[in-house]
Amino acid sequence: MSDARPRKIIHVDMDAFYASVEQRDDPALRGRPVAVGGSRARGVVAAASYEARVFGVRSAMPSVTAVRQCPDLIFVPPRFDVYRAVSQQIRAIFADYTDLIEPLSLDEAYLDVSEDRHALGSAQAIAAAIRARIQDDTGLTASAGVSYNKFIAKLASDQNKPDGMCVIPPHRGAAFVAGLPVKRFHGVGPVTARRMEALGILTGADLAVHPLPFLQRHFGSHATYLYGAARGEDHRPVRAHRQAKSIGAERTFERDLSEPAPLHDALAVVAAAAWARIDRAGAQGRTVTLKLRRADFATITRARSVPRPVVDEAAFLAIGADLLAAQLPVPGGVRLLGLTLSALGHTAGDASDDGVQPALPF
């Protein structure tokens, strides 16, 4: 069932954010293949510039593999304090256009712009104005997807990267989704994608022909989401302040990691991403949980609670590093690391969008 008044959702995704900040701040890096991360033999790539991606360099790739694929790759150490400061600049721009902002990480967020605060006339015009402001204020480029729900807006933001925009109005939603590979769907990871391929499901159109009971048999609780997604449906609201039991981040590695140095490098990247979300949520917590998935897909979680709230990223990472060290060595290596903060208290409540506004064109 469609909404009586279609929402106007923008997904903004910064282009190669960490690497682009480094290229902005060091002119010698512009136009060159750059990797943010550890350059030592057992390091891990945290982010790659588009010049590096041409050679197949991607985040979570072992540094030695990245150099093998791109011998001219330039490594720079991450500066998460700078990335957070730039992210706050971008968030301030968003706030000039809507209060309904749902950050996903330092470099991406959903915005509900159903209310045309500045009378720009369309959601597309709002997205264009936001992208122009980001470039003027930060010197960086952002891509945007504009649509009537979060699922399609996120897919659309990736269509014309970098520095592009894609608008998918309601009458084009189902056809847009039908032509995409299911491995691009948010929530369809490599394991689910392989399971779908075994069932002959390669595209959104392939997924849409299967009834809900079929999907429930094969994908369990994920089936309802997949059923709606295949039809261009997603009724999840943009939540400006989400009360959560825990806040964290995780990363799956292209190759299993086994040595302590790359594992700790990778954990630092995960901790930075998690802390950005914690900081944005205004949350405080006393329990840090490490999630570790081995090469055989067995998942281990270890938690530590402290008497007082964890006050900063350094303390958060230190607890996580202690939890990780206690698990080493890991037979067969590690394919995923996650770090979360729980036993939370919040400084802000939930926001809702109950007001009725005139319909805004796409």
Solvent accessible surface area in square Angstrom, and as a share of the most:
residue,aa,sasa,rsa
1,M,197,0.88
2,S,97,0.63
3,D,59,0.30
4,A,116,0.90
5,R,66,0.24
6,P,45,0.28
7,R,34,0.12
8,K,6,0.03
9,I,0,0.00
10,I,0,0.00
11,H,1,0.01
12,V,1,0.01
13,D,28,0.14
14,M,7,0.03
15,D,5,0.02
16,A,8,0.06
17,F,7,0.03
18,Y,28,0.11
19,A,0,0.00
20,S,23,0.15
21,V,0,0.00
22,E,12,0.05
23,Q,22,0.10
24,R,68,0.25
25,D,63,0.33
26,D,57,0.30
27,P,88,0.55
28,A,65,0.51
29,L,13,0.07
30,R,132,0.48
31,G,58,0.56
32,R,117,0.43
33,P,21,0.13
34,V,0,0.00
35,A,0,0.00
36,V,0,0.00
37,G,9,0.08
38,G,20,0.19
39,S,73,0.47
40,R,130,0.48
41,A,73,0.57
42,R,108,0.40
43,G,1,0.01
44,V,5,0.03
45,V,0,0.00
46,A,3,0.03
47,A,13,0.10
48,A,2,0.02
49,S,1,0.01
50,Y,61,0.23
51,E,57,0.26
52,A,0,0.00
53,R,100,0.36
54,V,124,0.71
55,F,103,0.43
56,G,19,0.18
57,V,0,0.00
58,R,130,0.47
59,S,53,0.34
60,A,5,0.04
61,M,1,0.00
62,P,17,0.11
63,S,1,0.01
64,V,66,0.38
65,T,3,0.02
66,A,0,0.00
67,V,62,0.36
68,R,151,0.55
69,Q,73,0.32
70,C,1,0.01
71,P,104,0.65
72,D,111,0.57
73,L,18,0.09
74,I,41,0.21
75,F,39,0.16
76,V,20,0.12
77,P,98,0.62
78,P,49,0.31
79,R,83,0.30
80,F,27,0.11
81,D,96,0.50
82,V,37,0.21
83,Y,0,0.00
84,R,51,0.19
85,A,53,0.41
86,V,4,0.02
87,S,1,0.00
88,Q,106,0.47
89,Q,79,0.35
90,I,6,0.03
91,R,58,0.21
92,A,64,0.50
93,I,4,0.02
94,F,9,0.04
95,A,46,0.36
96,D,55,0.29
97,Y,18,0.07
98,T,9,0.05
99,D,102,0.53
100,L,25,0.12
101,I,4,0.02
102,E,4,0.02
103,P,24,0.15
104,L,35,0.17
105,S,17,0.11
106,L,12,0.06
107,D,39,0.20
108,E,36,0.16
109,A,4,0.03
110,Y,5,0.02
111,L,0,0.00
112,D,9,0.05
113,V,1,0.00
114,S,4,0.03
115,E,87,0.39
116,D,36,0.19
117,R,98,0.36
118,H,81,0.36
119,A,87,0.68
120,L,72,0.36
121,G,41,0.40
122,S,22,0.14
123,A,0,0.00
124,Q,81,0.36
125,A,35,0.27
126,I,4,0.02
127,A,0,0.00
128,A,43,0.33
129,A,27,0.21
130,I,0,0.00
131,R,43,0.16
132,A,54,0.42
133,R,80,0.29
134,I,0,0.00
135,Q,87,0.39
136,D,118,0.61
137,D,71,0.37
138,T,7,0.04
139,G,48,0.46
140,L,6,0.03
141,T,37,0.22
142,A,1,0.01
143,S,0,0.00
144,A,1,0.00
145,G,0,0.00
146,V,0,0.00
147,S,0,0.00
148,Y,38,0.14
149,N,2,0.01
150,K,8,0.04
151,F,2,0.01
152,I,0,0.00
153,A,0,0.00
154,K,43,0.18
155,L,8,0.04
156,A,1,0.01
157,S,3,0.02
158,D,75,0.39
159,Q,72,0.32
160,N,74,0.38
161,K,51,0.22
162,P,69,0.43
163,D,71,0.37
164,G,12,0.12
165,M,45,0.20
166,C,17,0.10
167,V,29,0.17
168,I,0,0.00
169,P,21,0.13
170,P,54,0.34
171,H,155,0.69
172,R,107,0.39
173,G,0,0.00
174,A,55,0.43
175,A,77,0.59
176,F,26,0.11
177,V,0,0.00
178,A,32,0.25
179,G,60,0.58
180,L,15,0.08
181,P,47,0.30
182,V,6,0.03
183,K,144,0.61
184,R,79,0.29
185,F,4,0.01
186,H,86,0.38
187,G,44,0.43
188,V,11,0.06
189,G,33,0.31
190,P,86,0.54
191,V,63,0.36
192,T,22,0.13
193,A,19,0.15
194,R,134,0.49
195,R,104,0.38
196,M,0,0.00
197,E,106,0.48
198,A,90,0.70
199,L,58,0.29
200,G,50,0.48
201,I,1,0.00
202,L,98,0.49
203,T,44,0.26
204,G,0,0.00
205,A,44,0.34
206,D,46,0.24
207,L,0,0.00
208,A,32,0.25
209,V,114,0.65
210,H,40,0.18
211,P,76,0.48
212,L,53,0.26
213,P,76,0.48
214,F,35,0.15
215,L,0,0.00
216,Q,88,0.39
217,R,172,0.63
218,H,65,0.29
219,F,16,0.07
220,G,40,0.38
221,S,120,0.77
222,H,57,0.25
223,A,1,0.00
224,T,90,0.52
225,Y,56,0.21
226,L,0,0.00
227,Y,70,0.26
228,G,11,0.11
229,A,1,0.00
230,A,3,0.03
231,R,70,0.25
232,G,1,0.01
233,E,64,0.29
234,D,12,0.06
235,H,107,0.48
236,R,87,0.32
237,P,61,0.38
238,V,9,0.05
239,R,108,0.40
240,A,10,0.08
241,H,67,0.30
242,R,117,0.43
243,Q,98,0.44
244,A,38,0.30
245,K,188,0.79
246,S,52,0.34
247,I,21,0.11
248,G,15,0.15
249,A,11,0.09
250,E,93,0.41
251,R,60,0.22
252,T,65,0.38
253,F,8,0.03
254,E,75,0.34
255,R,126,0.46
256,D,64,0.33
257,L,5,0.03
258,S,51,0.33
259,E,79,0.35
260,P,71,0.44
261,A,36,0.28
262,P,2,0.01
263,L,0,0.00
264,H,59,0.26
265,D,34,0.18
266,A,1,0.01
267,L,0,0.00
268,A,30,0.24
269,V,12,0.07
270,V,3,0.02
271,A,0,0.00
272,A,0,0.00
273,A,22,0.17
274,A,0,0.00
275,W,27,0.09
276,A,2,0.01
277,R,83,0.30
278,I,1,0.01
279,D,77,0.40
280,R,58,0.21
281,A,28,0.22
282,G,26,0.25
283,A,11,0.09
284,Q,106,0.47
285,G,1,0.01
286,R,100,0.36
287,T,21,0.12
288,V,0,0.00
289,T,33,0.19
290,L,2,0.01
291,K,53,0.22
292,L,1,0.00
293,R,64,0.23
294,R,67,0.24
295,A,32,0.25
296,D,90,0.47
297,F,100,0.42
298,A,39,0.30
299,T,64,0.37
300,I,34,0.17
301,T,75,0.44
302,R,112,0.41
303,A,65,0.50
304,R,96,0.35
305,S,73,0.47
306,V,36,0.21
307,P,124,0.78
308,R,190,0.69
309,P,54,0.34
310,V,10,0.06
311,V,121,0.69
312,D,63,0.33
313,E,29,0.13
314,A,73,0.57
315,A,36,0.28
316,F,0,0.00
317,L,48,0.24
318,A,54,0.42
319,I,22,0.11
320,G,0,0.00
321,A,23,0.18
322,D,75,0.39
323,L,14,0.07
324,L,0,0.00
325,A,53,0.41
326,A,81,0.63
327,Q,39,0.17
328,L,39,0.19
329,P,120,0.75
330,V,10,0.06
331,P,108,0.68
332,G,65,0.62
333,G,1,0.01
334,V,0,0.00
335,R,45,0.16
336,L,6,0.03
337,L,0,0.00
338,G,2,0.02
339,L,0,0.00
340,T,41,0.24
341,L,0,0.00
342,S,25,0.16
343,A,50,0.39
344,L,38,0.19
345,G,39,0.38
346,H,48,0.21
347,T,112,0.65
348,A,37,0.29
349,G,43,0.42
350,D,93,0.48
351,A,35,0.27
352,S,85,0.55
353,D,74,0.38
354,D,125,0.65
355,G,42,0.40
356,V,137,0.79
357,Q,59,0.26
358,P,112,0.70
359,A,73,0.56
360,L,11,0.06
361,P,81,0.51
362,F,39,0.16
